[in-house]
Amino acid sequence: MAKIRESGEDYLETILVLHNKSGYVRSIDVANETGFSKPSISRAMGILKEEGLITIDKGGQLIFTDEGRRRAESVYERHIVITDFLEQVLGVSHDNAERDACKIEHDLSDETYEKLKSFAKNHK
């Protein structure tokens, strides 16, 4: 499977968060949440579908494949762990921690992420 770009990971994360809130997610919900245009979201959802990460049912509901859910949960976990680390360990404000975590979560190596996660867990 090809490595999706950062924006694709962000969309997967958004779909997961929206699904956890309401149990039902359509492209329009992703557009409303992100502020991007419906055509941009439609194009992005097509790419995620081509990559085998989501399916779209006849009603327009976005449904994760097993791989899509795994990837979304992985990105979301990274986001939460990094945000918590920045806030609780370094004392960064919540808003800045959220924004910075969004940038860091995509580029951090697995090794560095696991060390950060372990450090944060032991720091609590």
Residue, then its C-alpha position, 0 to 999 in steps of 0.5 A: m500500500a502506498k504511503i498516503r500524504e499528510s493530508g490523507e492522514d489528517y482526513l483519516e483522523t477527522i473521519l475517526v473523530l467524527h465517527n466516534k462522536s456520531g457513528y455516521v460520517r459523510s463527506i459533507d461532515v468532513a468538509n464542515e469539520t475541516g472547512f475545505s470545499k466539498p469538491s476538495i473533500s470529494r477528491a480526497m475521499g476518492i483517493l482514500k477509497e482508491e488506497g483501500l482505506i475507506t469505502i463509501d456506501k450508497g447513502g454516502q457514509l464513509i466506512f473504514t476498511d480494516e487497514g483504514r481504521r488501523r491507520a486512522e487510530s494510529v495517527y489519532e493515538r500519535h496526536i493524543v500522545i504528542t499533545d499530552f506530552l507537549e502540554q503535560v511535560l513541557g507546559v505548552s498551551h493546549d491550543n499550541a500543543e494541538r497545532d504542533a501535534c498536528k504537524i509533528e505526528h506525521d513526520l516523527s519516526d516510529e522509534t522516536y515516537e515510541k521513546l516519547k510515548s514511553f517517556a510521557k507514560n513514565h512521567k505521569 
